[in-house]
C-alpha cells in the first residue's frame, strides 16, 4: 500500500514537471494578489532642460501596502536630481521610491504624496509602467499649473 502512494506521488510530480517544462517561455503577466490595487497621479511641469513631478499614490484595494516601493520607467534620458517624501534611487530606465520612515504603510482608501525634480535633454516623455510592491497601478497624468 505504501509503495503505490509513493508511486502515485512520483507520477503526479512527473506530470507536473512535464507540464511546466512544456509551458511557453513568455507566460502572461500574473494578476495582482486579491485585495491589492493602486492609482498614481503624476503631475509635472517642464522648463528648458528640467522638470518637477508631484505624485500621489492611492491605495484602491482592501489590503495595506506596508512597507511600500513605487517603481516606474522613464523612456528617455531623464535623471532625478533631488526628491522628497521617499528614498529615491534610479538605475536607468528604472526609478524606485521607497517609503520614508514616517509613511511606512498606505492603508486601504488612503494616499500619500511625494515628488522630485529632474533634468532631461530632448523630450521629457511621461514615465510608464507604474507598480506599487509589484502591483500594476493605474496612472493619471496632469500638468502643474
Long-range contacts (C-beta under 8 A, 24 or more apart in sequence): 32-134, 32-135, 32-136, 33-63, 33-135, 35-61, 35-62, 35-63, 36-61, 36-63, 36-65, 36-133, 36-135, 37-61, 37-135, 38-65, 38-130, 38-132, 38-135, 38-137, 38-138, 39-137, 39-138, 39-139, 39-140, 40-70, 40-72, 40-130, 40-132, 40-137, 40-138, 40-139, 40-140, 41-139, 41-140, 41-142, 42-126, 42-127, 42-130, 42-139, 42-140, 42-141, 42-142, 43-141, 43-142, 43-143, 43-144, 44-124, 44-126, 44-141, 44-142, 44-143, 44-144, 45-143, 45-144, 46-124, 49-119, 49-120, 49-121, 50-81, 50-117, 50-118, 50-119, 50-120, 51-78, 51-117, 51-118, 51-119, 51-120, 51-124, 52-115, 52-116, 52-117, 52-144, 53-115, 53-116, 53-117, 53-118, 54-113, 54-114, 54-115, 54-144, 55-97, 55-113, 55-114, 55-115, 56-111, 56-112, 56-113, 57-106, 57-111, 57-112, 57-113, 57-114, 57-132, 57-137, 58-106, 58-110, 58-111, 59-106, 59-107, 59-108, 59-109, 59-110, 59-111, 59-132, 60-138, 61-108, 61-135, 62-108, 63-108, 64-105, 64-106, 64-107, 64-108, 65-105, 65-106, 65-132, 65-133, 65-135, 66-104, 66-105, 66-106, 67-98, 67-99, 67-104, 67-105, 68-98, 68-99, 68-104, 68-105, 68-106, 68-132, 68-133, 69-96, 69-97, 69-98, 69-99, 69-132, 69-133, 70-96, 70-97, 70-114, 70-130, 70-131, 70-132, 71-95, 71-96, 71-97, 71-129, 71-130, 71-131, 71-132, 72-127, 72-128, 72-129, 72-130, 72-131, 73-127, 73-128, 73-129, 74-125, 74-127, 75-125, 75-127, 75-128, 76-120, 76-122, 76-123, 76-124, 76-125, 77-120, 77-121, 77-122, 78-118, 78-119, 78-120, 78-124, 78-127, 79-118, 79-119, 79-120, 80-116, 80-117, 80-118, 81-116, 81-117, 81-118, 81-119, 82-116, 82-117, 83-114, 83-115, 83-116, 83-117, 84-114, 84-115, 84-116, 85-112, 85-113, 85-114, 85-115, 86-114, 88-116, 95-127, 106-132
